[in-house]
């Protein structure tokens, strides 16, 4: 086996590049039987599949070697991954061959990601695919190939630095590593695929592009996924012995302006604390929520950690006044999939603080949460799910 050059390859992915990318000088077999088809997809479009795919390193284009046209419904998906169909008279020599790969996008922008979109658009749909792959007794070891778009719903960025060494400890890298574990290979779809031979070819016996369609609420999928992640991270979640409330503190937009007042208002009836996820690793975030039986947060990425709460714990989403463009409904469908869920919408315009000239839809507004309504919300939570039994025991 020829080892790839490791000077620019991240340590995290060096082992996958060595084990998953078999440098054999092989020929792609049965190019005349290449085919492509699509099924319902989640993002960025239909979930499309192809056999005997050739990645041309020079043009950075995926080729399905057949005279048959690509499925008409594949247009949006194959905008992100540049795929064409054309006859190839002679199979190329493959610098490396993947038996079965799934290429999927994740939200990445200037060195950052978004925790909600990472789960909603990537992790949960790809886990759904992994689950089906396992159930079907997949013949080959699966290779996960995360992809970054140049911009939302536009062509992939081969030159992304998303998985380079400087981001090794970022949560979006650690999340992908947890998804793969030791079971699958993790090979980012970036320019390092071309380093061995810039004018060569990478071949795929079967390639999947995108992610399967996932409808929410979907309790079975979310429950299985969170258990899967806890297992991957080796987190043992013991049932809480007493109610405890966590209030998510946000450092930037959509802040709760009276956090301390809210905490003080509920501590006579239940232990409560503020929690901030900024700066925590993925594993630290998942571990942190295991101690809460109620997790409260303004609509935002950190609240996505509520899916990892202990069984029966309550997730509470707060929403700014008249925030008509926020993904409150999408958030709610995911959170109610994992267990008890409550939502509070600010109905008091005087408690909303925003600049209407810059935020006409009030999506970024900071909020002074009404204390009486917050206390009532927590009282409801303490009568719900696991809290009902624990609170009665106290």
Secondary structure, 3 states (H helix, E strand, C coil): CCCCCCCCCCHHHHHHHHHHCECCCEECCCHHHCCEEEECECCCCCEEEEEEEEEECCCCEEEECCCCCCCHHHCCHHHHCCEEECCCCCCCEECEEEEEEEEEECCCECCECCHHHHHHHHHHHHHHHHHHHHHCCCCCCEEEEEECECCCCCCECCCCCCCCHHHCCCHHHHHHHHHHCCCCEECCCCHHHHCCCCCCEEEEEEEEECCECCCCCCHHHHHHHHHHHHHHHCCCCCCCCCCEEEEECCCCCCCECCHHHHHHHHCCCCEEEEECCCCCCHHHHHHHHHHCCEEEEECCHHHHHHHHCCCCCEEEEEECCCCCCCCHHHHHHHHHHHCCEEEEECCCHHHEECCCCCCCCCCCCEECCCHHHHHHHHHHHCCCCHHHHHHHHC
